C-alpha cells in the first residue's frame, strides 16, 4: 500500500535539520532544488512539484516544514500533518537549537516523532488530535473573552473612581474658596469690632479725664 505522505522534514533555509521517509525515493535531492526557491524570512504556505511528487511547505519564523506526497494525496491531510509536526517541534527544547543545528543534527531526537505523526496521518488517526486542538483553541478564546470582560469592567470601575476623584477635587476647591470668603468676612467683622471697642474705650478715657481735670463738674 502506497503511503499518502511519503516524506517529511524540517529545514532552516537550505539546511535539512531532520527528516523521515516512508519509501526509498531520493526526496532530499528533490527537496534541495525546492528549498532554493523558498524565501526564509516570510511566513506562508506553498506547494511545489518535483520528480512526480508534490512538496507541501509551511514556512514560519525561519523554519520550513515539508512533506512530500503523490499528486493524488489530500492537500488538507498534508498540511494537517505539517501543523502537528510544527506544534510538537515547538513544544520541546529542540526549537532552541534549530537556529544553529547542522545538517540532520536533530534526526536522532525528533526523527521518531515525525515517523509517529506521519503514521497517524497516513492511517487517518489524526481526527482526535485535531478535535483536541480545536477544543484547546476554543478554551483559549473563552479565557481571553473572560479576561477582556474583566478588563472592561475594571475600566468602568476606574472611570467611576476617576469621576468620584474629580468630584472630590471640585468639592475641595469649592470648600477652600468658601473658607477663604468666610475667613475674610470674619477678619472684617473682627476689625470692625476692634474699631468700635477702641472708640468706646477712647470715649470712656476721655470722659474720665475730663472729670478728673474738672472740665466736667459733677
GROMACS elastic network, one bead per residue, 0.5 to 0.9 nm:
[ bonds ]
;  ai    aj funct       b0    kb
    2     5     6  0.87177   500
    2     6     6  0.82173   500
    2    23     6  0.88117   500
    3     6     6  0.57570   500
    3    22     6  0.72792   500
    3    23     6  0.84935   500
    3    69     6  0.81352   500
    3    70     6  0.87256   500
    3   119     6  0.87926   500
    3   122     6  0.61846   500
    3   123     6  0.87627   500
    4    68     6  0.87022   500
    4    69     6  0.57880   500
    4    70     6  0.66432   500
    4    72     6  0.82550   500
    4    73     6  0.54465   500
    4    74     6  0.77408   500
    4    77     6  0.87647   500
    4    78     6  0.84327   500
    4   121     6  0.85549   500
    4   122     6  0.59411   500
    5     8     6  0.76795   500
    5    21     6  0.85914   500
    5    22     6  0.78284   500
    5    67     6  0.67452   500
    5    68     6  0.60509   500
    5    70     6  0.75894   500
    5    73     6  0.75488   500
    5    77     6  0.86292   500
    5    78     6  0.69326   500
    5    81     6  0.86947   500
    5   118     6  0.67859   500
    5   119     6  0.86915   500
    5   121     6  0.78464   500
    5   122     6  0.64227   500
    6    20     6  0.84209   500
    6    21     6  0.55875   500
    6    23     6  0.62255   500
    6    25     6  0.88633   500
    6    27     6  0.89794   500
    6    67     6  0.74094   500
    6    68     6  0.58045   500
    6    69     6  0.55933   500
    6    70     6  0.79405   500
    6   118     6  0.82654   500
    7    19     6  0.74268   500
    7    20     6  0.57792   500
    7    22     6  0.61488   500
    7    23     6  0.77402   500
    7    27     6  0.70931   500
    7    55     6  0.89587   500
    7    66     6  0.79513   500
    7    67     6  0.53046   500
    7    69     6  0.71173   500
    7   118     6  0.83993   500
    8    18     6  0.85092   500
    8    19     6  0.56172   500
    8    20     6  0.53964   500
    8    21     6  0.63398   500
    8    22     6  0.89631   500
    8    65     6  0.75954   500
    8    66     6  0.53946   500
    8    68     6  0.64328   500
    8    81     6  0.89794   500
    8    82     6  0.81511   500
    8   114     6  0.71989   500
    8   115     6  0.84370   500
    8   118     6  0.77990   500
    9    16     6  0.69362   500
    9    17     6  0.74893   500
    9    18     6  0.55536   500
    9    20     6  0.63326   500
    9    21     6  0.85370   500
    9    64     6  0.81536   500
    9    65     6  0.60100   500
    9    66     6  0.51064   500
    9    67     6  0.64177   500
    9    68     6  0.89986   500
    9   111     6  0.87666   500
    9   114     6  0.80647   500
   10    15     6  0.86941   500
   10    16     6  0.60524   500
   10    17     6  0.57254   500
   10    18     6  0.55329   500
   10    19     6  0.64944   500
   10    63     6  0.69466   500
   10    64     6  0.55992   500
   10    66     6  0.61395   500
   10    67     6  0.89231   500
   10    85     6  0.88287   500
   10    86     6  0.86501   500
   11    14     6  0.65131   500
   11    15     6  0.53795   500
   11    17     6  0.52433   500
   11    18     6  0.71757   500
   11    19     6  0.86775   500
   11    35     6  0.85319   500
   11    62     6  0.88482   500
   11    63     6  0.58908   500
   11    64     6  0.50193   500
   11    65     6  0.65505   500
   11    66     6  0.78448   500
   11    98     6  0.86103   500
   11   103     6  0.87851   500
   12    15     6  0.51572   500
   12    16     6  0.64646   500
   12    17     6  0.69841   500
   12    40     6  0.75337   500
   12    62     6  0.64404   500
   12    63     6  0.50337   500
   12    64     6  0.61517   500
   12    98     6  0.73814   500
   12    99     6  0.73760   500
   12   101     6  0.88799   500
   13    16     6  0.80875   500
   13    35     6  0.67737   500
   13    36     6  0.79666   500
   13    38     6  0.75650   500
   13    39     6  0.76953   500
   13    40     6  0.55697   500
   13    62     6  0.73811   500
   13    63     6  0.72164   500
   13    64     6  0.73060   500
   14    31     6  0.88549   500
   14    32     6  0.66771   500
   14    34     6  0.89884   500
   14    35     6  0.55371   500
   14    36     6  0.66629   500
   14    38     6  0.87769   500
   15    32     6  0.86253   500
   15    35     6  0.87498   500
   15   101     6  0.87865   500
   15   102     6  0.71796   500
   15   103     6  0.56596   500
   15   104     6  0.81600   500
   16    19     6  0.71682   500
   16    28     6  0.84726   500
   16    32     6  0.87114   500
   16   102     6  0.79818   500
   16   103     6  0.53837   500
   16   104     6  0.59073   500
   16   105     6  0.86910   500
   17    98     6  0.74041   500
   17   101     6  0.66941   500
   17   102     6  0.64795   500
   17   103     6  0.51687   500
   17   105     6  0.58017   500
   17   106     6  0.56636   500
   17   107     6  0.71113   500
   18   103     6  0.76229   500
   18   105     6  0.68065   500
   18   106     6  0.51886   500
   18   108     6  0.83359   500
   18   109     6  0.88118   500
   18   110     6  0.69666   500
   18   111     6  0.62487   500
   18   114     6  0.88497   500
   19    28     6  0.87732   500
   19    66     6  0.89805   500
   19   104     6  0.72697   500
   19   106     6  0.85900   500
   19   107     6  0.65255   500
   19   110     6  0.85392   500
   19   111     6  0.61904   500
   19   114     6  0.76918   500
   19   115     6  0.89678   500
   20   107     6  0.82067   500
   20   111     6  0.60163   500
   20   112     6  0.80183   500
   20   114     6  0.65995   500
   20   115     6  0.62524   500
   20   118     6  0.87994   500
   21    24     6  0.74219   500
   21    25     6  0.83564   500
   21    27     6  0.80392   500
   21    68     6  0.89864   500
   21   115     6  0.79212   500
   22    25     6  0.87868   500
   22   115     6  0.83931   500
   22   118     6  0.88142   500
   23    26     6  0.88339   500
   24    27     6  0.83250   500
   25    28     6  0.87071   500
   26    29     6  0.57075   500
   26    30     6  0.69182   500
   26    31     6  0.89063   500
   27    30     6  0.51654   500
   27    31     6  0.59404   500
   27    32     6  0.85914   500
   27    51     6  0.88884   500
   27    53     6  0.88527   500
   27    68     6  0.78083   500
   28    32     6  0.59706   500
   28    33     6  0.87068   500
   29    32     6  0.53528   500
   29    33     6  0.69569   500
   30    33     6  0.54686   500
   30    34     6  0.65497   500
   30    35     6  0.89632   500
   30    50     6  0.61790   500
   30    51     6  0.69540   500
   30    53     6  0.89707   500
   31    35     6  0.60509   500
   31    36     6  0.87159   500
   31    50     6  0.81340   500
   31    55     6  0.78979   500
   31    66     6  0.87239   500
   31    68     6  0.89276   500
   32    35     6  0.53181   500
   32    36     6  0.66562   500
   33    36     6  0.55607   500
   33    37     6  0.74671   500
   33    50     6  0.84559   500
   34    37     6  0.57078   500
   34    38     6  0.71144   500
   34    48     6  0.70205   500
   34    49     6  0.84558   500
   34    50     6  0.77263   500
   34    55     6  0.80899   500
   35    38     6  0.52273   500
   35    39     6  0.83946   500
   35    64     6  0.87515   500
   36    39     6  0.81144   500
   38    59     6  0.85915   500
   38    64     6  0.87272   500
   39    42     6  0.64150   500
   39    59     6  0.88114   500
   39    62     6  0.89748   500
   40    43     6  0.81519   500
   40    59     6  0.73722   500
   40    60     6  0.84073   500
   40    61     6  0.81415   500
   40    62     6  0.52920   500
   40    63     6  0.71865   500
   40    64     6  0.77026   500
   41    59     6  0.84365   500
   41    60     6  0.80625   500
   41    61     6  0.68915   500
   41    62     6  0.54924   500
   41    63     6  0.87011   500
   42    59     6  0.70001   500
   42    60     6  0.69723   500
   42    61     6  0.73519   500
   42    62     6  0.73788   500
   43    58     6  0.77514   500
   43    59     6  0.50523   500
   43    61     6  0.65990   500
   43    62     6  0.79304   500
   44    57     6  0.82817   500
   44    58     6  0.62034   500
   44    59     6  0.52857   500
   44    60     6  0.68532   500
   45    56     6  0.76503   500
   45    57     6  0.56839   500
   45    59     6  0.61567   500
   45    60     6  0.88046   500
   45    79     6  0.87903   500
   46    55     6  0.84200   500
   46    56     6  0.61189   500
   46    57     6  0.53250   500
   46    58     6  0.67657   500
   46    59     6  0.83247   500
   47    54     6  0.68074   500
   47    55     6  0.55858   500
   47    57     6  0.60413   500
   47    58     6  0.89448   500
   48    53     6  0.84670   500
   48    54     6  0.57900   500
   48    55     6  0.50656   500
   48    56     6  0.65922   500
   48    57     6  0.80659   500
   49    52     6  0.68130   500
   49    53     6  0.57254   500
   49    55     6  0.59827   500
   49    56     6  0.87893   500
   49    71     6  0.85236   500
   50    53     6  0.53850   500
   50    54     6  0.63969   500
   50    55     6  0.73384   500
   51    54     6  0.83712   500
   52    70     6  0.70934   500
   52    71     6  0.74294   500
   53    68     6  0.62763   500
   53    69     6  0.56479   500
   53    70     6  0.50042   500
   53    71     6  0.61318   500
   54    67     6  0.82559   500
   54    68     6  0.54836   500
   54    69     6  0.53040   500
   54    70     6  0.59860   500
   54    71     6  0.57373   500
   54    73     6  0.87573   500
   55    66     6  0.66571   500
   55    67     6  0.57127   500
   55    69     6  0.65971   500
   55    70     6  0.88906   500
   56    65     6  0.82304   500
   56    66     6  0.56826   500
   56    67     6  0.53939   500
   56    68     6  0.62709   500
   56    69     6  0.80362   500
   56    75     6  0.77776   500
   56    78     6  0.69339   500
   56    79     6  0.71335   500
   56    82     6  0.84811   500
   57    64     6  0.65145   500
   57    65     6  0.56233   500
   57    67     6  0.67684   500
   57    68     6  0.88853   500
   57    79     6  0.80028   500
   57    82     6  0.79636   500
   58    63     6  0.82862   500
   58    64     6  0.57524   500
   58    65     6  0.50548   500
   58    66     6  0.65457   500
   58    79     6  0.75882   500
   58    82     6  0.69326   500
   58    83     6  0.80582   500
   58    86     6  0.88391   500
   59    62     6  0.68586   500
   59    63     6  0.58010   500
   59    65     6  0.63202   500
   59    66     6  0.86903   500
   60    63     6  0.55023   500
   60    64     6  0.65781   500
   60    65     6  0.82413   500
   61    64     6  0.84654   500
   62    99     6  0.84183   500
   63    98     6  0.79874   500
   63    99     6  0.86521   500
   65    82     6  0.61354   500
   65    83     6  0.84486   500
   65    85     6  0.77747   500
   65    86     6  0.69839   500
   66    79     6  0.89913   500
   66    82     6  0.68434   500
   67    78     6  0.67843   500
   67    79     6  0.82545   500
   67    81     6  0.81123   500
   67    82     6  0.70347   500
   68    78     6  0.81980   500
   69    72     6  0.79638   500
   69    73     6  0.60997   500
   69    74     6  0.85762   500
   69    75     6  0.88981   500
   69    78     6  0.78256   500
   70    73     6  0.56122   500
   71    74     6  0.83543   500
   72    75     6  0.88283   500
   73    76     6  0.89060   500
   73    77     6  0.78995   500
   73    78     6  0.78443   500
   74    77     6  0.52319   500
   74    78     6  0.63315   500
   74    79     6  0.88833   500
   75    79     6  0.62835   500
   75    80     6  0.84977   500
   76    79     6  0.53815   500
   76    80     6  0.60736   500
   76    81     6  0.86115   500
   77    80     6  0.50253   500
   77    81     6  0.62052   500
   77    82     6  0.87352   500
   77   121     6  0.70356   500
   77   122     6  0.84999   500
   77   124     6  0.88420   500
   78    81     6  0.51694   500
   78    82     6  0.63924   500
   78    83     6  0.87330   500
   78   121     6  0.81771   500
   79    83     6  0.60253   500
   79    84     6  0.85641   500
   80    83     6  0.50554   500
   80    84     6  0.62898   500
   80    85     6  0.86598   500
   80   121     6  0.80751   500
   80   126     6  0.83153   500
   80   130     6  0.82714   500
   81    84     6  0.52154   500
   81    85     6  0.62269   500
   81    86     6  0.86263   500
   81   117     6  0.68883   500
   81   118     6  0.67238   500
   81   120     6  0.87857   500
   81   121     6  0.62178   500
   81   126     6  0.83402   500
   82    85     6  0.50433   500
   82    86     6  0.60534   500
   82    87     6  0.85302   500
   83    86     6  0.51134   500
   83    87     6  0.61280   500
   83    88     6  0.86922   500
   84    87     6  0.50928   500
   84    88     6  0.62116   500
   84    89     6  0.85105   500
   84   117     6  0.72694   500
   84   126     6  0.89956   500
   84   129     6  0.85683   500
   84   130     6  0.86849   500
   85    88     6  0.53034   500
   85    89     6  0.60514   500
   85    90     6  0.86111   500
   85   113     6  0.80376   500
   85   114     6  0.64452   500
   85   117     6  0.69480   500
   85   118     6  0.87684   500
   86    89     6  0.51213   500
   86    90     6  0.61212   500
   86    91     6  0.85502   500
   87    90     6  0.53542   500
   87    91     6  0.61788   500
   88    91     6  0.51652   500
   88    92     6  0.67961   500
   88   113     6  0.81533   500
   89    92     6  0.57873   500
   89    93     6  0.80680   500
   89    94     6  0.67508   500
   89    95     6  0.62767   500
   89   110     6  0.78338   500
   89   113     6  0.88000   500
   90    93     6  0.74761   500
   90    94     6  0.74296   500
   90    95     6  0.54588   500
   90    96     6  0.86376   500
   91    94     6  0.84547   500
   91    95     6  0.78728   500
   92    95     6  0.65791   500
   92    96     6  0.85903   500
   93    96     6  0.58323   500
   93    97     6  0.75587   500
   94    97     6  0.52920   500
   94    98     6  0.65561   500
   94   106     6  0.77696   500
   94   109     6  0.81134   500
   94   110     6  0.82294   500
   95    98     6  0.51235   500
   95    99     6  0.78721   500
   96    99     6  0.68899   500
   96   100     6  0.85816   500
   97   100     6  0.57595   500
   97   101     6  0.56954   500
   97   106     6  0.87629   500
   98   101     6  0.53307   500
   98   102     6  0.86060   500
   98   106     6  0.84892   500
  101   104     6  0.80367   500
  101   105     6  0.59573   500
  101   106     6  0.74514   500
  102   105     6  0.53032   500
  102   106     6  0.82523   500
  103   106     6  0.81674   500
  104   107     6  0.53683   500
  104   108     6  0.84600   500
  105   108     6  0.74123   500
  105   109     6  0.84568   500
  106   109     6  0.53470   500
  106   110     6  0.58622   500
  106   111     6  0.72080   500
  107   110     6  0.55001   500
  107   112     6  0.79571   500
  108   111     6  0.58568   500
  108   112     6  0.75301   500
  109   112     6  0.73566   500
  109   113     6  0.80644   500
  110   113     6  0.51455   500
  110   114     6  0.64485   500
  110   115     6  0.87415   500
  111   114     6  0.52672   500
  111   115     6  0.62735   500
  111   116     6  0.88184   500
  112   116     6  0.62195   500
  112   117     6  0.86833   500
  113   116     6  0.52102   500
  113   117     6  0.63256   500
  113   118     6  0.86438   500
  114   117     6  0.51346   500
  114   118     6  0.60421   500
  114   119     6  0.84707   500
  115   118     6  0.51641   500
  115   119     6  0.60730   500
  115   120     6  0.86532   500
  116   119     6  0.50752   500
  116   120     6  0.62461   500
  116   121     6  0.86559   500
  117   120     6  0.51122   500
  117   121     6  0.61556   500
  117   122     6  0.85742   500
  117   126     6  0.83932   500
  118   121     6  0.50415   500
  118   122     6  0.60033   500
  118   123     6  0.84808   500
  119   122     6  0.51872   500
  119   123     6  0.61182   500
  119   124     6  0.85339   500
  119   125     6  0.84386   500
  120   123     6  0.51968   500
  120   124     6  0.60331   500
  120   126     6  0.59657   500
  121   124     6  0.51159   500
  121   125     6  0.59822   500
  121   126     6  0.56557   500
  121   127     6  0.89257   500
  122   125     6  0.77745   500
  122   126     6  0.88546   500
  123   126     6  0.82612   500
  124   127     6  0.70956   500
  125   128     6  0.69898   500
  125   129     6  0.79750   500
  126   129     6  0.51786   500
  126   130     6  0.62177   500
  126   131     6  0.86276   500
  127   130     6  0.52132   500
  127   131     6  0.61526   500
  127   132     6  0.85421   500
  128   131     6  0.50497   500
  128   132     6  0.60377   500
  128   133     6  0.85540   500
  129   132     6  0.50011   500
  129   133     6  0.61579   500
  129   134     6  0.86089   500
  130   134     6  0.61383   500
  130   135     6  0.85839   500
  131   134     6  0.50085   500
  131   135     6  0.61928   500
  131   136     6  0.86132   500
  132   135     6  0.50447   500
  132   136     6  0.62161   500
  132   137     6  0.86564   500
  133   137     6  0.61735   500
  133   138     6  0.85959   500
  134   137     6  0.50241   500
  134   138     6  0.61535   500
  134   139     6  0.85393   500
  135   138     6  0.50324   500
  135   139     6  0.60629   500
  135   140     6  0.85709   500
  136   139     6  0.50083   500
  136   140     6  0.61678   500
  136   141     6  0.85672   500
  137   140     6  0.50978   500
  137   141     6  0.61513   500
  137   142     6  0.86158   500
  138   142     6  0.61268   500
  138   143     6  0.86419   500
  139   142     6  0.50593   500
  139   143     6  0.62396   500
  139   144     6  0.85830   500
  140   143     6  0.51128   500
  140   144     6  0.60832   500
  140   145     6  0.85271   500
  141   144     6  0.50616   500
  141   145     6  0.60776   500
  141   146     6  0.86341   500
  142   145     6  0.50690   500
  142   146     6  0.62511   500
  142   147     6  0.86255   500
  143   146     6  0.51099   500
  143   147     6  0.61561   500
  143   148     6  0.85937   500
  144   147     6  0.50087   500
  144   148     6  0.60962   500
  144   149     6  0.85922   500
  145   148     6  0.50730   500
  145   149     6  0.62103   500
  145   150     6  0.86543   500
  146   149     6  0.50703   500
  146   150     6  0.62164   500
  146   151     6  0.86074   500
  147   150     6  0.50453   500
  147   151     6  0.61258   500
  147   152     6  0.85726   500
  148   151     6  0.50122   500
  148   152     6  0.61069   500
  148   153     6  0.84929   500
  149   152     6  0.50647   500
  149   153     6  0.60258   500
  149   154     6  0.83964   500
  150   154     6  0.58757   500
  150   155     6  0.83099   500
  151   155     6  0.59525   500
  151   156     6  0.85780   500
  152   156     6  0.62393   500
  152   157     6  0.86611   500
  153   156     6  0.50196   500
  153   157     6  0.63021   500
  153   158     6  0.86114   500
  154   158     6  0.61012   500
  154   159     6  0.85307   500
  155   159     6  0.61043   500
  155   160     6  0.85688   500
  156   159     6  0.50127   500
  156   160     6  0.61989   500
  156   161     6  0.86353   500
  157   161     6  0.61431   500
  157   162     6  0.84649   500
  158   162     6  0.59846   500
  158   163     6  0.85186   500
  159   163     6  0.61491   500
  159   164     6  0.86107   500
  160   163     6  0.50951   500
  160   164     6  0.62071   500
  160   165     6  0.85580   500
  161   164     6  0.50145   500
  161   165     6  0.60292   500
  161   166     6  0.85234   500
  162   166     6  0.61273   500
  162   167     6  0.85525   500
  163   166     6  0.50647   500
  163   167     6  0.61436   500
  163   168     6  0.86151   500
  164   168     6  0.61363   500
  164   169     6  0.85531   500
  165   168     6  0.50466   500
  165   169     6  0.61245   500
  165   170     6  0.85934   500
  166   170     6  0.61522   500
  166   171     6  0.85317   500
  167   170     6  0.50952   500
  167   171     6  0.60776   500
  167   172     6  0.84867   500
  168   172     6  0.59571   500
  168   173     6  0.84876   500
  169   172     6  0.50022   500
  169   173     6  0.61314   500
  169   174     6  0.86022   500
  170   173     6  0.50585   500
  170   174     6  0.61769   500
  170   175     6  0.85415   500
  171   174     6  0.50687   500
  171   175     6  0.60383   500
  171   176     6  0.85832   500
  172   176     6  0.61295   500
  172   177     6  0.85847   500
  173   176     6  0.51718   500
  173   177     6  0.62341   500
  173   178     6  0.86443   500
  174   177     6  0.51012   500
  174   178     6  0.61302   500
  174   179     6  0.84966   500
  175   178     6  0.50692   500
  175   179     6  0.59648   500
  175   180     6  0.85467   500
  176   180     6  0.61721   500
  176   181     6  0.86942   500
  177   180     6  0.51816   500
  177   181     6  0.63851   500
  177   182     6  0.87612   500
  178   181     6  0.50834   500
  178   182     6  0.61600   500
  178   183     6  0.84746   500
  179   182     6  0.50912   500
  179   183     6  0.59693   500
  179   184     6  0.85340   500
  180   183     6  0.50089   500
  180   184     6  0.61292   500
  180   185     6  0.85431   500
  181   184     6  0.51556   500
  181   185     6  0.61313   500
  181   186     6  0.86027   500
  182   186     6  0.60667   500
  182   187     6  0.85099   500
  183   186     6  0.51298   500
  183   187     6  0.61089   500
  183   188     6  0.86462   500
  184   187     6  0.50594   500
  184   188     6  0.62178   500
  184   189     6  0.85608   500
  185   188     6  0.52015   500
  185   189     6  0.61198   500
  185   190     6  0.85791   500
  186   190     6  0.60078   500
  186   191     6  0.84439   500
  187   190     6  0.51142   500
  187   191     6  0.60863   500
  187   192     6  0.86159   500
  188   192     6  0.61629   500
  188   193     6  0.85719   500
  189   192     6  0.51421   500
  189   193     6  0.61726   500
  189   194     6  0.86175   500
  190   193     6  0.50072   500
  190   194     6  0.60922   500
  190   195     6  0.85774   500
  191   194     6  0.51017   500
  191   195     6  0.62070   500
  191   196     6  0.86808   500
  192   195     6  0.50794   500
  192   196     6  0.62330   500
  192   197     6  0.85931   500
  193   196     6  0.50886   500
  193   197     6  0.60693   500
  193   198     6  0.83917   500
  194   197     6  0.50347   500
  194   198     6  0.59057   500
  194   199     6  0.85176   500
  195   199     6  0.61402   500
  195   200     6  0.86301   500
  196   199     6  0.50905   500
  196   200     6  0.62081   500
  196   201     6  0.86013   500
  197   200     6  0.50633   500
  197   201     6  0.60625   500
  197   202     6  0.84349   500
  198   201     6  0.51443   500
  198   202     6  0.59935   500
  198   203     6  0.84702   500
  199   202     6  0.50706   500
  199   203     6  0.60613   500
  199   204     6  0.86400   500
  200   203     6  0.50355   500
  200   204     6  0.61878   500
  200   205     6  0.86036   500
  201   204     6  0.51243   500
  201   205     6  0.61282   500
  201   206     6  0.85030   500
  202   205     6  0.51397   500
  202   206     6  0.60759   500
  202   207     6  0.86682   500
  203   206     6  0.50491   500
  203   207     6  0.62128   500
  203   208     6  0.86414   500
  204   207     6  0.51721   500
  204   208     6  0.61781   500
  204   209     6  0.85410   500
  205   208     6  0.51586   500
  205   209     6  0.60800   500
  205   210     6  0.85794   500
  206   209     6  0.50971   500
  206   210     6  0.61474   500
  206   211     6  0.86874   500
  207   210     6  0.50806   500
  207   211     6  0.62352   500
  207   212     6  0.85352   500
  207   216     6  0.82603   500
  208   211     6  0.51589   500
  208   212     6  0.60639   500
  208   213     6  0.86526   500
  209   213     6  0.61385   500
  209   214     6  0.85101   500
  209   215     6  0.85003   500
  210   213     6  0.52734   500
  210   214     6  0.61407   500
  210   215     6  0.50777   500
  210   216     6  0.55833   500
  210   217     6  0.86325   500
  211   214     6  0.51622   500
  211   215     6  0.60767   500
  211   217     6  0.64744   500
  211   218     6  0.78265   500
  212   215     6  0.76592   500
  212   216     6  0.80845   500
  213   216     6  0.76345   500
  214   217     6  0.55889   500
  214   218     6  0.86378   500
